[in-house]
């Protein structure tokens, strides 16, 4: 039971808002500890809860931004128009792939995609991904040191973003 709670809590934290910690090593660990289906179900439930929180927090904020942009005469973006063609499929497919999910999440919020469909798409995309990672953990039983090393390796992009400014940003000169 404790492993399930740890997995649920971590999967929630690693998927809410613009999470900066990787969930993959913990899902693999969960597969070795809890089995494939329990891991996939627990992690998917936590991810859906995180998606619900994000939707409730960010849709009103983005709606206000859209209202201001509409008042200024700004139309919807090309990306948003493309997203509106097949939103469920785009959200679900982006959840299965290892691509960062936050751009698709932002598109869903920007397009005011309905909460129930958004949660369904998140679940449809994440469950197979989590099941595959859990299967790997269950079948291989990687040692803890390897999962810890993978965790650190996956943290490198986050640490780089937080610690150093982007290379393309212009440097400001101090005022004389």
Chimera marker file (.cmm) of the C-alpha trace (Angstrom):
<marker_set name="trace">
<marker id="1" x="0.000" y="0.000" z="0.000" r="1" g="1" b="0" radius="0.5"/>
<marker id="2" x="2.827" y="2.406" z="0.816" r="1" g="1" b="0" radius="0.5"/>
<marker id="3" x="4.408" y="1.936" z="-2.621" r="1" g="1" b="0" radius="0.5"/>
<marker id="4" x="1.046" y="2.751" z="-4.214" r="1" g="1" b="0" radius="0.5"/>
<marker id="5" x="0.694" y="5.969" z="-2.197" r="1" g="1" b="0" radius="0.5"/>
<marker id="6" x="4.255" y="7.007" z="-3.030" r="1" g="1" b="0" radius="0.5"/>
<marker id="7" x="3.589" y="6.352" z="-6.705" r="1" g="1" b="0" radius="0.5"/>
<marker id="8" x="0.299" y="8.278" z="-6.640" r="1" g="1" b="0" radius="0.5"/>
<marker id="9" x="1.804" y="11.280" z="-4.835" r="1" g="1" b="0" radius="0.5"/>
<marker id="10" x="4.863" y="11.403" z="-7.055" r="1" g="1" b="0" radius="0.5"/>
<marker id="11" x="2.886" y="10.936" z="-10.278" r="1" g="1" b="0" radius="0.5"/>
<marker id="12" x="0.647" y="13.823" z="-9.227" r="1" g="1" b="0" radius="0.5"/>
<marker id="13" x="3.560" y="16.133" z="-8.373" r="1" g="1" b="0" radius="0.5"/>
<marker id="14" x="5.451" y="15.227" z="-11.539" r="1" g="1" b="0" radius="0.5"/>
<marker id="15" x="2.480" y="16.025" z="-13.775" r="1" g="1" b="0" radius="0.5"/>
<marker id="16" x="0.814" y="19.061" z="-12.229" r="1" g="1" b="0" radius="0.5"/>
<marker id="17" x="1.351" y="22.492" z="-13.862" r="1" g="1" b="0" radius="0.5"/>
<marker id="18" x="4.816" y="22.797" z="-15.384" r="1" g="1" b="0" radius="0.5"/>
<marker id="19" x="6.327" y="19.971" z="-13.379" r="1" g="1" b="0" radius="0.5"/>
<marker id="20" x="10.098" y="19.942" z="-13.322" r="1" g="1" b="0" radius="0.5"/>
<marker id="21" x="10.748" y="16.408" z="-12.122" r="1" g="1" b="0" radius="0.5"/>
<marker id="22" x="10.711" y="13.313" z="-14.348" r="1" g="1" b="0" radius="0.5"/>
<marker id="23" x="8.138" y="10.606" z="-13.738" r="1" g="1" b="0" radius="0.5"/>
<marker id="24" x="9.607" y="7.853" z="-15.927" r="1" g="1" b="0" radius="0.5"/>
<marker id="25" x="12.027" y="6.281" z="-13.406" r="1" g="1" b="0" radius="0.5"/>
<marker id="26" x="9.328" y="6.195" z="-10.729" r="1" g="1" b="0" radius="0.5"/>
<marker id="27" x="6.857" y="4.510" z="-13.094" r="1" g="1" b="0" radius="0.5"/>
<marker id="28" x="9.504" y="1.883" z="-13.933" r="1" g="1" b="0" radius="0.5"/>
<marker id="29" x="10.128" y="1.413" z="-10.187" r="1" g="1" b="0" radius="0.5"/>
<marker id="30" x="6.385" y="1.097" z="-9.629" r="1" g="1" b="0" radius="0.5"/>
<marker id="31" x="6.160" y="-1.629" z="-12.250" r="1" g="1" b="0" radius="0.5"/>
<marker id="32" x="8.763" y="-3.657" z="-10.372" r="1" g="1" b="0" radius="0.5"/>
<marker id="33" x="7.068" y="-3.035" z="-7.000" r="1" g="1" b="0" radius="0.5"/>
<marker id="34" x="3.350" y="-3.133" z="-7.814" r="1" g="1" b="0" radius="0.5"/>
<marker id="35" x="2.996" y="-4.875" z="-11.152" r="1" g="1" b="0" radius="0.5"/>
<marker id="36" x="2.077" y="-3.502" z="-14.538" r="1" g="1" b="0" radius="0.5"/>
<marker id="37" x="-1.662" y="-2.862" z="-14.241" r="1" g="1" b="0" radius="0.5"/>
<marker id="38" x="-1.693" y="-1.447" z="-10.704" r="1" g="1" b="0" radius="0.5"/>
<marker id="39" x="1.171" y="0.891" z="-11.584" r="1" g="1" b="0" radius="0.5"/>
<marker id="40" x="-0.475" y="2.052" z="-14.793" r="1" g="1" b="0" radius="0.5"/>
<marker id="41" x="-3.829" y="2.611" z="-13.061" r="1" g="1" b="0" radius="0.5"/>
<marker id="42" x="-2.379" y="4.452" z="-10.063" r="1" g="1" b="0" radius="0.5"/>
<marker id="43" x="-0.106" y="6.681" z="-12.154" r="1" g="1" b="0" radius="0.5"/>
<marker id="44" x="-2.899" y="7.420" z="-14.638" r="1" g="1" b="0" radius="0.5"/>
<marker id="45" x="-5.310" y="8.327" z="-11.817" r="1" g="1" b="0" radius="0.5"/>
<marker id="46" x="-2.741" y="10.708" z="-10.327" r="1" g="1" b="0" radius="0.5"/>
<marker id="47" x="-2.055" y="12.240" z="-13.733" r="1" g="1" b="0" radius="0.5"/>
<marker id="48" x="-5.772" y="12.738" z="-14.377" r="1" g="1" b="0" radius="0.5"/>
<marker id="49" x="-6.102" y="14.437" z="-10.976" r="1" g="1" b="0" radius="0.5"/>
<marker id="50" x="-3.166" y="16.696" z="-11.870" r="1" g="1" b="0" radius="0.5"/>
<marker id="51" x="-4.816" y="17.449" z="-15.228" r="1" g="1" b="0" radius="0.5"/>
<marker id="52" x="-8.056" y="18.336" z="-13.424" r="1" g="1" b="0" radius="0.5"/>
<marker id="53" x="-6.185" y="20.745" z="-11.121" r="1" g="1" b="0" radius="0.5"/>
<marker id="54" x="-4.375" y="22.321" z="-14.070" r="1" g="1" b="0" radius="0.5"/>
<marker id="55" x="-7.587" y="22.748" z="-16.036" r="1" g="1" b="0" radius="0.5"/>
<marker id="56" x="-9.365" y="24.363" z="-13.083" r="1" g="1" b="0" radius="0.5"/>
<marker id="57" x="-6.461" y="26.749" z="-12.417" r="1" g="1" b="0" radius="0.5"/>
<marker id="58" x="-5.292" y="27.697" z="-15.881" r="1" g="1" b="0" radius="0.5"/>
<marker id="59" x="-8.410" y="27.833" z="-18.073" r="1" g="1" b="0" radius="0.5"/>
<marker id="60" x="-9.833" y="30.895" z="-16.251" r="1" g="1" b="0" radius="0.5"/>
<marker id="61" x="-6.443" y="32.608" z="-16.446" r="1" g="1" b="0" radius="0.5"/>
<marker id="62" x="-6.027" y="31.865" z="-20.139" r="1" g="1" b="0" radius="0.5"/>
<marker id="63" x="-9.644" y="32.898" z="-20.808" r="1" g="1" b="0" radius="0.5"/>
<marker id="64" x="-8.891" y="36.326" z="-19.351" r="1" g="1" b="0" radius="0.5"/>
<marker id="65" x="-5.809" y="36.615" z="-21.532" r="1" g="1" b="0" radius="0.5"/>
<marker id="66" x="-7.875" y="35.619" z="-24.581" r="1" g="1" b="0" radius="0.5"/>
<marker id="67" x="-10.509" y="38.212" z="-23.722" r="1" g="1" b="0" radius="0.5"/>
<marker id="68" x="-7.860" y="40.923" z="-23.585" r="1" g="1" b="0" radius="0.5"/>
<marker id="69" x="-6.342" y="39.759" z="-26.866" r="1" g="1" b="0" radius="0.5"/>
<marker id="70" x="-9.774" y="39.624" z="-28.531" r="1" g="1" b="0" radius="0.5"/>
<marker id="71" x="-10.507" y="43.157" z="-27.328" r="1" g="1" b="0" radius="0.5"/>
<marker id="72" x="-7.235" y="44.220" z="-28.912" r="1" g="1" b="0" radius="0.5"/>
<marker id="73" x="-8.234" y="42.550" z="-32.198" r="1" g="1" b="0" radius="0.5"/>
<marker id="74" x="-5.811" y="39.612" z="-32.000" r="1" g="1" b="0" radius="0.5"/>
<marker id="75" x="-7.145" y="36.401" z="-33.561" r="1" g="1" b="0" radius="0.5"/>
<marker id="76" x="-6.399" y="32.815" z="-32.599" r="1" g="1" b="0" radius="0.5"/>
<marker id="77" x="-3.048" y="31.368" z="-33.577" r="1" g="1" b="0" radius="0.5"/>
<marker id="78" x="-2.371" y="28.960" z="-36.402" r="1" g="1" b="0" radius="0.5"/>
<marker id="79" x="-1.360" y="26.312" z="-33.827" r="1" g="1" b="0" radius="0.5"/>
<marker id="80" x="-4.665" y="26.650" z="-32.048" r="1" g="1" b="0" radius="0.5"/>
<marker id="81" x="-6.586" y="26.323" z="-35.332" r="1" g="1" b="0" radius="0.5"/>
<marker id="82" x="-4.657" y="23.135" z="-36.141" r="1" g="1" b="0" radius="0.5"/>
<marker id="83" x="-5.284" y="21.824" z="-32.621" r="1" g="1" b="0" radius="0.5"/>
<marker id="84" x="-9.030" y="22.364" z="-32.942" r="1" g="1" b="0" radius="0.5"/>
<marker id="85" x="-9.186" y="19.914" z="-35.868" r="1" g="1" b="0" radius="0.5"/>
<marker id="86" x="-8.553" y="16.854" z="-33.668" r="1" g="1" b="0" radius="0.5"/>
<marker id="87" x="-8.014" y="17.893" z="-30.049" r="1" g="1" b="0" radius="0.5"/>
<marker id="88" x="-8.701" y="14.523" z="-28.398" r="1" g="1" b="0" radius="0.5"/>
<marker id="89" x="-6.296" y="12.705" z="-30.714" r="1" g="1" b="0" radius="0.5"/>
<marker id="90" x="-3.596" y="15.340" z="-30.323" r="1" g="1" b="0" radius="0.5"/>
<marker id="91" x="-3.788" y="15.288" z="-26.517" r="1" g="1" b="0" radius="0.5"/>
<marker id="92" x="-3.907" y="11.484" z="-26.368" r="1" g="1" b="0" radius="0.5"/>
<marker id="93" x="-1.045" y="10.992" z="-28.835" r="1" g="1" b="0" radius="0.5"/>
<marker id="94" x="1.115" y="13.594" z="-27.118" r="1" g="1" b="0" radius="0.5"/>
<marker id="95" x="0.575" y="11.724" z="-23.840" r="1" g="1" b="0" radius="0.5"/>
<marker id="96" x="1.867" y="8.488" z="-25.348" r="1" g="1" b="0" radius="0.5"/>
<marker id="97" x="5.010" y="10.020" z="-26.851" r="1" g="1" b="0" radius="0.5"/>
<marker id="98" x="8.058" y="11.141" z="-24.890" r="1" g="1" b="0" radius="0.5"/>
<marker id="99" x="7.550" y="14.695" z="-26.164" r="1" g="1" b="0" radius="0.5"/>
<marker id="100" x="6.987" y="17.406" z="-23.548" r="1" g="1" b="0" radius="0.5"/>
<marker id="101" x="3.276" y="17.567" z="-22.777" r="1" g="1" b="0" radius="0.5"/>
<marker id="102" x="2.965" y="21.198" z="-21.628" r="1" g="1" b="0" radius="0.5"/>
<marker id="103" x="2.626" y="22.786" z="-25.115" r="1" g="1" b="0" radius="0.5"/>
<marker id="104" x="-0.346" y="20.523" z="-25.861" r="1" g="1" b="0" radius="0.5"/>
<marker id="105" x="-1.781" y="21.219" z="-22.430" r="1" g="1" b="0" radius="0.5"/>
<marker id="106" x="-1.525" y="24.949" z="-23.125" r="1" g="1" b="0" radius="0.5"/>
<marker id="107" x="-3.254" y="24.496" z="-26.488" r="1" g="1" b="0" radius="0.5"/>
<marker id="108" x="-6.098" y="22.593" z="-24.844" r="1" g="1" b="0" radius="0.5"/>
<marker id="109" x="-6.541" y="25.336" z="-22.273" r="1" g="1" b="0" radius="0.5"/>
<marker id="110" x="-6.266" y="28.067" z="-24.874" r="1" g="1" b="0" radius="0.5"/>
<marker id="111" x="-8.896" y="26.386" z="-27.058" r="1" g="1" b="0" radius="0.5"/>
<marker id="112" x="-11.113" y="25.992" z="-23.972" r="1" g="1" b="0" radius="0.5"/>
<marker id="113" x="-11.309" y="22.256" z="-24.554" r="1" g="1" b="0" radius="0.5"/>
<marker id="114" x="-14.005" y="20.824" z="-22.241" r="1" g="1" b="0" radius="0.5"/>
<marker id="115" x="-12.775" y="19.361" z="-18.954" r="1" g="1" b="0" radius="0.5"/>
<marker id="116" x="-14.325" y="15.895" z="-19.339" r="1" g="1" b="0" radius="0.5"/>
<marker id="117" x="-12.903" y="15.395" z="-22.818" r="1" g="1" b="0" radius="0.5"/>
<marker id="118" x="-9.525" y="16.750" z="-21.736" r="1" g="1" b="0" radius="0.5"/>
<marker id="119" x="-9.354" y="14.309" z="-18.813" r="1" g="1" b="0" radius="0.5"/>
<marker id="120" x="-10.421" y="11.439" z="-21.081" r="1" g="1" b="0" radius="0.5"/>
<marker id="121" x="-7.722" y="12.302" z="-23.608" r="1" g="1" b="0" radius="0.5"/>
<marker id="122" x="-5.078" y="12.560" z="-20.883" r="1" g="1" b="0" radius="0.5"/>
<marker id="123" x="-6.074" y="9.136" z="-19.537" r="1" g="1" b="0" radius="0.5"/>
<marker id="124" x="-6.202" y="7.605" z="-23.029" r="1" g="1" b="0" radius="0.5"/>
<marker id="125" x="-2.703" y="8.841" z="-23.761" r="1" g="1" b="0" radius="0.5"/>
<marker id="126" x="-0.987" y="8.227" z="-20.455" r="1" g="1" b="0" radius="0.5"/>
<marker id="127" x="-2.321" y="4.778" z="-19.555" r="1" g="1" b="0" radius="0.5"/>
<marker id="128" x="-0.587" y="2.928" z="-22.437" r="1" g="1" b="0" radius="0.5"/>
<marker id="129" x="2.635" y="4.857" z="-21.845" r="1" g="1" b="0" radius="0.5"/>
<marker id="130" x="2.599" y="4.089" z="-18.142" r="1" g="1" b="0" radius="0.5"/>
<marker id="131" x="1.728" y="0.442" z="-18.812" r="1" g="1" b="0" radius="0.5"/>
<marker id="132" x="4.730" y="0.116" z="-21.144" r="1" g="1" b="0" radius="0.5"/>
<marker id="133" x="7.097" y="1.701" z="-18.621" r="1" g="1" b="0" radius="0.5"/>
<marker id="134" x="5.659" y="-0.426" z="-15.805" r="1" g="1" b="0" radius="0.5"/>
<marker id="135" x="6.027" y="-3.545" z="-17.945" r="1" g="1" b="0" radius="0.5"/>
<marker id="136" x="9.679" y="-2.683" z="-18.446" r="1" g="1" b="0" radius="0.5"/>
<marker id="137" x="10.164" y="-2.342" z="-14.685" r="1" g="1" b="0" radius="0.5"/>
<marker id="138" x="8.273" y="-5.559" z="-13.995" r="1" g="1" b="0" radius="0.5"/>
<marker id="139" x="10.104" y="-7.569" z="-16.664" r="1" g="1" b="0" radius="0.5"/>
<marker id="140" x="13.632" y="-6.248" z="-16.110" r="1" g="1" b="0" radius="0.5"/>
<marker id="141" x="13.676" y="-5.245" z="-12.412" r="1" g="1" b="0" radius="0.5"/>
<marker id="142" x="16.373" y="-2.599" z="-12.926" r="1" g="1" b="0" radius="0.5"/>
<marker id="143" x="18.518" y="-1.935" z="-9.856" r="1" g="1" b="0" radius="0.5"/>
<marker id="144" x="17.731" y="1.143" z="-7.794" r="1" g="1" b="0" radius="0.5"/>
<marker id="145" x="21.074" y="2.787" z="-8.627" r="1" g="1" b="0" radius="0.5"/>
<marker id="146" x="20.202" y="2.611" z="-12.338" r="1" g="1" b="0" radius="0.5"/>
<marker id="147" x="16.807" y="4.249" z="-11.751" r="1" g="1" b="0" radius="0.5"/>
<marker id="148" x="18.473" y="6.931" z="-9.614" r="1" g="1" b="0" radius="0.5"/>
<marker id="149" x="21.015" y="7.574" z="-12.376" r="1" g="1" b="0" radius="0.5"/>
<marker id="150" x="18.203" y="7.805" z="-14.940" r="1" g="1" b="0" radius="0.5"/>
<marker id="151" x="16.373" y="10.230" z="-12.656" r="1" g="1" b="0" radius="0.5"/>
<marker id="152" x="19.459" y="12.466" z="-12.418" r="1" g="1" b="0" radius="0.5"/>
<marker id="153" x="20.028" y="12.238" z="-16.170" r="1" g="1" b="0" radius="0.5"/>
<marker id="154" x="16.432" y="13.288" z="-16.865" r="1" g="1" b="0" radius="0.5"/>
<marker id="155" x="16.793" y="16.203" z="-14.436" r="1" g="1" b="0" radius="0.5"/>
<marker id="156" x="19.666" y="17.739" z="-16.416" r="1" g="1" b="0" radius="0.5"/>
<marker id="157" x="17.457" y="19.737" z="-18.823" r="1" g="1" b="0" radius="0.5"/>
<marker id="158" x="15.460" y="21.117" z="-15.892" r="1" g="1" b="0" radius="0.5"/>
<marker id="159" x="18.557" y="22.066" z="-13.926" r="1" g="1" b="0" radius="0.5"/>
<marker id="160" x="20.046" y="23.682" z="-17.013" r="1" g="1" b="0" radius="0.5"/>
<marker id="161" x="16.903" y="25.759" z="-17.580" r="1" g="1" b="0" radius="0.5"/>
<marker id="162" x="16.674" y="26.812" z="-13.939" r="1" g="1" b="0" radius="0.5"/>
<marker id="163" x="20.376" y="27.484" z="-13.411" r="1" g="1" b="0" radius="0.5"/>
<marker id="164" x="21.407" y="29.210" z="-16.622" r="1" g="1" b="0" radius="0.5"/>
<marker id="165" x="19.660" y="31.748" z="-18.816" r="1" g="1" b="0" radius="0.5"/>
<marker id="166" x="18.912" y="30.706" z="-22.407" r="1" g="1" b="0" radius="0.5"/>
<marker id="167" x="21.853" y="31.046" z="-24.760" r="1" g="1" b="0" radius="0.5"/>
<marker id="168" x="19.842" y="33.083" z="-27.257" r="1" g="1" b="0" radius="0.5"/>
<marker id="169" x="18.866" y="35.838" z="-24.827" r="1" g="1" b="0" radius="0.5"/>
<marker id="170" x="20.735" y="39.103" z="-25.302" r="1" g="1" b="0" radius="0.5"/>
<marker id="171" x="22.881" y="40.215" z="-22.428" r="1" g="1" b="0" radius="0.5"/>
<marker id="172" x="22.109" y="43.600" z="-20.988" r="1" g="1" b="0" radius="0.5"/>
<marker id="173" x="24.917" y="46.013" z="-20.409" r="1" g="1" b="0" radius="0.5"/>
<marker id="174" x="25.035" y="47.752" z="-17.076" r="1" g="1" b="0" radius="0.5"/>
<marker id="175" x="23.932" y="51.385" z="-17.123" r="1" g="1" b="0" radius="0.5"/>
<marker id="176" x="26.779" y="53.879" z="-16.835" r="1" g="1" b="0" radius="0.5"/>
<link id1="1" id2="2" r="1" g="1" b="0" radius="0.2"/>
<link id1="2" id2="3" r="1" g="1" b="0" radius="0.2"/>
<link id1="3" id2="4" r="1" g="1" b="0" radius="0.2"/>
<link id1="4" id2="5" r="1" g="1" b="0" radius="0.2"/>
<link id1="5" id2="6" r="1" g="1" b="0" radius="0.2"/>
<link id1="6" id2="7" r="1" g="1" b="0" radius="0.2"/>
<link id1="7" id2="8" r="1" g="1" b="0" radius="0.2"/>
<link id1="8" id2="9" r="1" g="1" b="0" radius="0.2"/>
<link id1="9" id2="10" r="1" g="1" b="0" radius="0.2"/>
<link id1="10" id2="11" r="1" g="1" b="0" radius="0.2"/>
<link id1="11" id2="12" r="1" g="1" b="0" radius="0.2"/>
<link id1="12" id2="13" r="1" g="1" b="0" radius="0.2"/>
<link id1="13" id2="14" r="1" g="1" b="0" radius="0.2"/>
<link id1="14" id2="15" r="1" g="1" b="0" radius="0.2"/>
<link id1="15" id2="16" r="1" g="1" b="0" radius="0.2"/>
<link id1="16" id2="17" r="1" g="1" b="0" radius="0.2"/>
<link id1="17" id2="18" r="1" g="1" b="0" radius="0.2"/>
<link id1="18" id2="19" r="1" g="1" b="0" radius="0.2"/>
<link id1="19" id2="20" r="1" g="1" b="0" radius="0.2"/>
<link id1="20" id2="21" r="1" g="1" b="0" radius="0.2"/>
<link id1="21" id2="22" r="1" g="1" b="0" radius="0.2"/>
<link id1="22" id2="23" r="1" g="1" b="0" radius="0.2"/>
<link id1="23" id2="24" r="1" g="1" b="0" radius="0.2"/>
<link id1="24" id2="25" r="1" g="1" b="0" radius="0.2"/>
<link id1="25" id2="26" r="1" g="1" b="0" radius="0.2"/>
<link id1="26" id2="27" r="1" g="1" b="0" radius="0.2"/>
<link id1="27" id2="28" r="1" g="1" b="0" radius="0.2"/>
<link id1="28" id2="29" r="1" g="1" b="0" radius="0.2"/>
<link id1="29" id2="30" r="1" g="1" b="0" radius="0.2"/>
<link id1="30" id2="31" r="1" g="1" b="0" radius="0.2"/>
<link id1="31" id2="32" r="1" g="1" b="0" radius="0.2"/>
<link id1="32" id2="33" r="1" g="1" b="0" radius="0.2"/>
<link id1="33" id2="34" r="1" g="1" b="0" radius="0.2"/>
<link id1="34" id2="35" r="1" g="1" b="0" radius="0.2"/>
<link id1="35" id2="36" r="1" g="1" b="0" radius="0.2"/>
<link id1="36" id2="37" r="1" g="1" b="0" radius="0.2"/>
<link id1="37" id2="38" r="1" g="1" b="0" radius="0.2"/>
<link id1="38" id2="39" r="1" g="1" b="0" radius="0.2"/>
<link id1="39" id2="40" r="1" g="1" b="0" radius="0.2"/>
<link id1="40" id2="41" r="1" g="1" b="0" radius="0.2"/>
<link id1="41" id2="42" r="1" g="1" b="0" radius="0.2"/>
<link id1="42" id2="43" r="1" g="1" b="0" radius="0.2"/>
<link id1="43" id2="44" r="1" g="1" b="0" radius="0.2"/>
<link id1="44" id2="45" r="1" g="1" b="0" radius="0.2"/>
<link id1="45" id2="46" r="1" g="1" b="0" radius="0.2"/>
<link id1="46" id2="47" r="1" g="1" b="0" radius="0.2"/>
<link id1="47" id2="48" r="1" g="1" b="0" radius="0.2"/>
<link id1="48" id2="49" r="1" g="1" b="0" radius="0.2"/>
<link id1="49" id2="50" r="1" g="1" b="0" radius="0.2"/>
<link id1="50" id2="51" r="1" g="1" b="0" radius="0.2"/>
<link id1="51" id2="52" r="1" g="1" b="0" radius="0.2"/>
<link id1="52" id2="53" r="1" g="1" b="0" radius="0.2"/>
<link id1="53" id2="54" r="1" g="1" b="0" radius="0.2"/>
<link id1="54" id2="55" r="1" g="1" b="0" radius="0.2"/>
<link id1="55" id2="56" r="1" g="1" b="0" radius="0.2"/>
<link id1="56" id2="57" r="1" g="1" b="0" radius="0.2"/>
<link id1="57" id2="58" r="1" g="1" b="0" radius="0.2"/>
<link id1="58" id2="59" r="1" g="1" b="0" radius="0.2"/>
<link id1="59" id2="60" r="1" g="1" b="0" radius="0.2"/>
<link id1="60" id2="61" r="1" g="1" b="0" radius="0.2"/>
<link id1="61" id2="62" r="1" g="1" b="0" radius="0.2"/>
<link id1="62" id2="63" r="1" g="1" b="0" radius="0.2"/>
<link id1="63" id2="64" r="1" g="1" b="0" radius="0.2"/>
<link id1="64" id2="65" r="1" g="1" b="0" radius="0.2"/>
<link id1="65" id2="66" r="1" g="1" b="0" radius="0.2"/>
<link id1="66" id2="67" r="1" g="1" b="0" radius="0.2"/>
<link id1="67" id2="68" r="1" g="1" b="0" radius="0.2"/>
<link id1="68" id2="69" r="1" g="1" b="0" radius="0.2"/>
<link id1="69" id2="70" r="1" g="1" b="0" radius="0.2"/>
<link id1="70" id2="71" r="1" g="1" b="0" radius="0.2"/>
<link id1="71" id2="72" r="1" g="1" b="0" radius="0.2"/>
<link id1="72" id2="73" r="1" g="1" b="0" radius="0.2"/>
<link id1="73" id2="74" r="1" g="1" b="0" radius="0.2"/>
<link id1="74" id2="75" r="1" g="1" b="0" radius="0.2"/>
<link id1="75" id2="76" r="1" g="1" b="0" radius="0.2"/>
<link id1="76" id2="77" r="1" g="1" b="0" radius="0.2"/>
<link id1="77" id2="78" r="1" g="1" b="0" radius="0.2"/>
<link id1="78" id2="79" r="1" g="1" b="0" radius="0.2"/>
<link id1="79" id2="80" r="1" g="1" b="0" radius="0.2"/>
<link id1="80" id2="81" r="1" g="1" b="0" radius="0.2"/>
<link id1="81" id2="82" r="1" g="1" b="0" radius="0.2"/>
<link id1="82" id2="83" r="1" g="1" b="0" radius="0.2"/>
<link id1="83" id2="84" r="1" g="1" b="0" radius="0.2"/>
<link id1="84" id2="85" r="1" g="1" b="0" radius="0.2"/>
<link id1="85" id2="86" r="1" g="1" b="0" radius="0.2"/>
<link id1="86" id2="87" r="1" g="1" b="0" radius="0.2"/>
<link id1="87" id2="88" r="1" g="1" b="0" radius="0.2"/>
<link id1="88" id2="89" r="1" g="1" b="0" radius="0.2"/>
<link id1="89" id2="90" r="1" g="1" b="0" radius="0.2"/>
<link id1="90" id2="91" r="1" g="1" b="0" radius="0.2"/>
<link id1="91" id2="92" r="1" g="1" b="0" radius="0.2"/>
<link id1="92" id2="93" r="1" g="1" b="0" radius="0.2"/>
<link id1="93" id2="94" r="1" g="1" b="0" radius="0.2"/>
<link id1="94" id2="95" r="1" g="1" b="0" radius="0.2"/>
<link id1="95" id2="96" r="1" g="1" b="0" radius="0.2"/>
<link id1="96" id2="97" r="1" g="1" b="0" radius="0.2"/>
<link id1="97" id2="98" r="1" g="1" b="0" radius="0.2"/>
<link id1="98" id2="99" r="1" g="1" b="0" radius="0.2"/>
<link id1="99" id2="100" r="1" g="1" b="0" radius="0.2"/>
<link id1="100" id2="101" r="1" g="1" b="0" radius="0.2"/>
<link id1="101" id2="102" r="1" g="1" b="0" radius="0.2"/>
<link id1="102" id2="103" r="1" g="1" b="0" radius="0.2"/>
<link id1="103" id2="104" r="1" g="1" b="0" radius="0.2"/>
<link id1="104" id2="105" r="1" g="1" b="0" radius="0.2"/>
<link id1="105" id2="106" r="1" g="1" b="0" radius="0.2"/>
<link id1="106" id2="107" r="1" g="1" b="0" radius="0.2"/>
<link id1="107" id2="108" r="1" g="1" b="0" radius="0.2"/>
<link id1="108" id2="109" r="1" g="1" b="0" radius="0.2"/>
<link id1="109" id2="110" r="1" g="1" b="0" radius="0.2"/>
<link id1="110" id2="111" r="1" g="1" b="0" radius="0.2"/>
<link id1="111" id2="112" r="1" g="1" b="0" radius="0.2"/>
<link id1="112" id2="113" r="1" g="1" b="0" radius="0.2"/>
<link id1="113" id2="114" r="1" g="1" b="0" radius="0.2"/>
<link id1="114" id2="115" r="1" g="1" b="0" radius="0.2"/>
<link id1="115" id2="116" r="1" g="1" b="0" radius="0.2"/>
<link id1="116" id2="117" r="1" g="1" b="0" radius="0.2"/>
<link id1="117" id2="118" r="1" g="1" b="0" radius="0.2"/>
<link id1="118" id2="119" r="1" g="1" b="0" radius="0.2"/>
<link id1="119" id2="120" r="1" g="1" b="0" radius="0.2"/>
<link id1="120" id2="121" r="1" g="1" b="0" radius="0.2"/>
<link id1="121" id2="122" r="1" g="1" b="0" radius="0.2"/>
<link id1="122" id2="123" r="1" g="1" b="0" radius="0.2"/>
<link id1="123" id2="124" r="1" g="1" b="0" radius="0.2"/>
<link id1="124" id2="125" r="1" g="1" b="0" radius="0.2"/>
<link id1="125" id2="126" r="1" g="1" b="0" radius="0.2"/>
<link id1="126" id2="127" r="1" g="1" b="0" radius="0.2"/>
<link id1="127" id2="128" r="1" g="1" b="0" radius="0.2"/>
<link id1="128" id2="129" r="1" g="1" b="0" radius="0.2"/>
<link id1="129" id2="130" r="1" g="1" b="0" radius="0.2"/>
<link id1="130" id2="131" r="1" g="1" b="0" radius="0.2"/>
<link id1="131" id2="132" r="1" g="1" b="0" radius="0.2"/>
<link id1="132" id2="133" r="1" g="1" b="0" radius="0.2"/>
<link id1="133" id2="134" r="1" g="1" b="0" radius="0.2"/>
<link id1="134" id2="135" r="1" g="1" b="0" radius="0.2"/>
<link id1="135" id2="136" r="1" g="1" b="0" radius="0.2"/>
<link id1="136" id2="137" r="1" g="1" b="0" radius="0.2"/>
<link id1="137" id2="138" r="1" g="1" b="0" radius="0.2"/>
<link id1="138" id2="139" r="1" g="1" b="0" radius="0.2"/>
<link id1="139" id2="140" r="1" g="1" b="0" radius="0.2"/>
<link id1="140" id2="141" r="1" g="1" b="0" radius="0.2"/>
<link id1="141" id2="142" r="1" g="1" b="0" radius="0.2"/>
<link id1="142" id2="143" r="1" g="1" b="0" radius="0.2"/>
<link id1="143" id2="144" r="1" g="1" b="0" radius="0.2"/>
<link id1="144" id2="145" r="1" g="1" b="0" radius="0.2"/>
<link id1="145" id2="146" r="1" g="1" b="0" radius="0.2"/>
<link id1="146" id2="147" r="1" g="1" b="0" radius="0.2"/>
<link id1="147" id2="148" r="1" g="1" b="0" radius="0.2"/>
<link id1="148" id2="149" r="1" g="1" b="0" radius="0.2"/>
<link id1="149" id2="150" r="1" g="1" b="0" radius="0.2"/>
<link id1="150" id2="151" r="1" g="1" b="0" radius="0.2"/>
<link id1="151" id2="152" r="1" g="1" b="0" radius="0.2"/>
<link id1="152" id2="153" r="1" g="1" b="0" radius="0.2"/>
<link id1="153" id2="154" r="1" g="1" b="0" radius="0.2"/>
<link id1="154" id2="155" r="1" g="1" b="0" radius="0.2"/>
<link id1="155" id2="156" r="1" g="1" b="0" radius="0.2"/>
<link id1="156" id2="157" r="1" g="1" b="0" radius="0.2"/>
<link id1="157" id2="158" r="1" g="1" b="0" radius="0.2"/>
<link id1="158" id2="159" r="1" g="1" b="0" radius="0.2"/>
<link id1="159" id2="160" r="1" g="1" b="0" radius="0.2"/>
<link id1="160" id2="161" r="1" g="1" b="0" radius="0.2"/>
<link id1="161" id2="162" r="1" g="1" b="0" radius="0.2"/>
<link id1="162" id2="163" r="1" g="1" b="0" radius="0.2"/>
<link id1="163" id2="164" r="1" g="1" b="0" radius="0.2"/>
<link id1="164" id2="165" r="1" g="1" b="0" radius="0.2"/>
<link id1="165" id2="166" r="1" g="1" b="0" radius="0.2"/>
<link id1="166" id2="167" r="1" g="1" b="0" radius="0.2"/>
<link id1="167" id2="168" r="1" g="1" b="0" radius="0.2"/>
<link id1="168" id2="169" r="1" g="1" b="0" radius="0.2"/>
<link id1="169" id2="170" r="1" g="1" b="0" radius="0.2"/>
<link id1="170" id2="171" r="1" g="1" b="0" radius="0.2"/>
<link id1="171" id2="172" r="1" g="1" b="0" radius="0.2"/>
<link id1="172" id2="173" r="1" g="1" b="0" radius="0.2"/>
<link id1="173" id2="174" r="1" g="1" b="0" radius="0.2"/>
<link id1="174" id2="175" r="1" g="1" b="0" radius="0.2"/>
<link id1="175" id2="176" r="1" g="1" b="0" radius="0.2"/>
</marker_set>
